[in-house]
Amino acid sequence: MRFLAAGGRFGVGSDSHIAVSAAAELRQLEYSQRLQARARNVLGALGGSTGRALFEAAVSGGGQALGISAGLHQGGNADIVALDDAHPAYPCLARDCWLDAWIFSAGKALINSVWAGGTKLVEGGRHRAREPVARRYGAAMKKLLA
């Protein structure tokens, strides 16, 4: 809290290939601050969406860390995540509850499509190279564990 109040910024990311989830990272950040402050919605704006506050802060801080202009704009990277509005955890379209549902409820299960650099890599929640990557990963694990 004091870090953010002093103008501090943050981004999220994982150093693990086991669990890679921006939603989980943001959820863990909020929950750790809740435990420390013994309060709810610590990083969210008063009366606003905690998910929106976390997401916007992470996009801004992550952009700064990467040295890029964050957000969608002409000439940008076109890195986009589309959530599945038919998923049962997707409660509504109003007031940012979709970001709250993604971060605090469904996580990766709510992701429908992902574009990186303008190229669609995930559709229907599945990476386009899932099968060959899974085969290579399985072979590598067998070799490592032999």
N, C-alpha and C positions, 0 to 999 in steps of 0.2 A: 504494500500500500504506500509506504513512504517513498519507495523507488519510483512509482508512477506519479505520485504527487510532486516529486522533484523533477519531473520531466523525463524520467526513464522510459525506455522503449524496449519491447521484446518481440521476438519471433519464435516460432516453434519448429521442431524437427526432431528426428529420432536418430540415434547412433546405432540402432538395432535393425537387423533385417528380419527379426522375428515378429515384431509388432510395429507397423508403420501406420500411424493414424493421427492426422492433425486434430481430429475431434477428441481423441483420447488424451493427447498432449494438452489441449486447452482445458478439458474437463479436469485433468489432474492438477493443472495450475490453479484453477478456481477452487477446487476442493482443498488443496494445501493451504491456500489463503483463508478459507473458511475455518479450517482447523486452528490455524494460528490466531485468527481474530475472534473465533467463537461467534461467528455471525454468518448470515446467508447472503448470497449475491454480492460478494465482496468487491469483485472487479467490475461489476456492471454499474451503469448509470442509475441513479436513484429513480425508481419507477420505470426504468427502461429494460430492455432485453440484455441479460447478461451474455447470452450467446453473441448478439450483435457487437457488444463492447469488446469481448474477447477476440472475435473474428477480425474486426477492423483494426484493433491494436496489433494483432499478429501479422496481418497483411502489411501494415505500415512499417512495423519494425523489421519484418522479414525483407521487405523491399530495400530498406536502408542497409541491412546487413549484406545483401546481395549487390548493392550499388545500382539498383534499377528503380524505375518509377513504378510504384505499386498501383494495383487496380487496373481496370479495363480502360483503355484509351487507344486512339488511333496510333498505329506504329508500335504498340506494345507487344508483349509475348503471346497473348491469347491463350493463357493458362486458365482453364475454366473447369469448374466442377458443377455438374447438374445433379440435383437431388431428385429422387423418385417421388413424385407427388401422388402416386397410387399406393405407396407403402403405408401400412397401418400405423406406423409411428409418425407419419406426416400429418399433424393435427389440423392445420389450417393454412391459409395463405396470408393472413393478416398479422400485422404487428410483430414481425420477426420471429414468430414461434417456430418457423421452419429451421432457423439457425439454432434455437434452443433445443429442438428435437434432435437435430444432427449431433450436437455436442453432448447433450446430457442424456440422450436416450438411445437412439439407433446406431450412431456412429457410422462405420463403413457400410453397414447394411442399407443405409439410406442413399448411398451414392449410386446413381444410375449411369452417368457418362462423365468422362474426363477427357479434356483436350489439353495437350502440352505443346506449346509453340504452334498452336493452330491445327495440330493433327489429333484426330480422335483416336485415343488409345484404349478407352474403356467404353463399352456399350452394354446396357442391360446388366451392369454390375460386374462384367467380366472383361479382363484385359484381352486384347486381341491376340496376344502371343502367350496366353496362359498355358495351353497344352505343351508347346515345345519347351517353354521355360520350366514347367513342372517336371518334364522328363529329364532335362539337363540337371536340374537341382537334385532330383532323386538319384541320378547316376553319380553326381559329385558327392552326395552324402554317403552312398554305399562305399565309394572309394575311400573317403575320409574315415569311415567307421570300420573298415576292413582290417 
